[in-house]
């Protein structure tokens, strides 16, 4: 089955919204997003599912919404995981080989990685990702691909991402109850990084800061290797809550104020401009100055940036990040946030849009920071597809064709926000062995390209 006939579907379960997305890859190896649907998320708090039923309903809403308008059928999805329970650690492992002369094989590297899944972690936790950073063969350090080399002792440094078993199981349960099968669970800052960071930035050293509704996800890259990940339990919702309490207004009015008139820099907000907010239950309207609103937002955003700075220092790469900071997620749309971030971190800052790998008619619509994670999840799905050189039930051309009568030819050319689902057999999510094979296939691809 060629790329044009294969679709990949993903679901981003966030604190404020749940996004279902389906895409395909064109002949230029770019991602075309054919369907995207967004629903309000009520059952998730700080990235963790707190109410199964409400979350399932939201997932089904996004799926059914686009099912009525498209014929793309899928039953297996990739899903992101975040939340304040996520933590990372570094570890080192080694194996002693029988002979100096035999070449190092993939199986030996697999064993080294698999051993990392056996390290001691706290009760109730599980290892989500084991990411090799570099290898050491005997005394030769900084080896990126040890396969084919000779040596007696094979060592590696690993970045390990750990999360709570209960949180992962609850996500899996929500997907299953929605009639879908969880193909794999991916750390959200890794997915966002795929969507918005360039290879040059990853090589030079960069920090991805994904500001969501309930959490702020962070990933540090240097020399094309992920060096540090963290999830900060603060996001855009705490800003909205501060506005609500500071101005004594309703939650929905506070959110609207933040989006329409908010700024992250109080000093440059106009002092003479005010916005009138309807009174509660017929009471007198309230007038709130733009500057007062901006100072409320700035104080909370500075707290989040302080956490970001702490994690950057904690990574050990603070003085090596030549590409600075890339902000993405819904919170990145706040006015003047990039300027505040630049002032507080003393690094170059840009807003990350998921347009690096996008193509097609929906590119402009999808090209918003809030969709970075969803686009990245689709990209990870295609990496999975490349590894196994086979298809899975993420939507197929024949399913689309069977349902083509639902749309006119014009509607198909101008379609927007499409997703659907069909119930499929329930399968366990990607096994440990499969995850290791995916990772290793990516790491040890032969690279023989000229420098542009």
Secondary structure, 3 states (H helix, E strand, C coil): CCHHHEEEEEEEECCCEEEEEEEEECCCCCEEEEEEEEEECCCEECCEECCHHHHHHHHHHHHHHHHCCCCCCCCEEEEEECCCCCEEEEEEEEEECCCCCCECCHHHHHHHHHHHCCCCCCCCEEEEEEEEEEEEECCEEEECCCCCCECCEEEEEEEEEEEEHHHHHHHHHHHHHCCCEEEEEEEHHHHHHHHHCCHHHHHHCEEEEEECCCCEEEEEEECCEEEEEEEECCCHHHHHHHHHHHHCCCHHHHHHHHHHHCECCCCCCCCCCEEEECCHHHCCCEEEEHHHHHHHHHHHHHHHHHHHHHHHHHHCCHHHCCCCEEEECHHHHCECHHHHHHHHHCCCEEECCCCCCEECCCHHHHCCHHHHHHHHHHHHHHHHHHHHCCCCCCCEHHHHHHCHHHCCHHHHHCCCCCCCCCCCCCCCCCCHHHHHHHHHHHHCCCCCCCCC
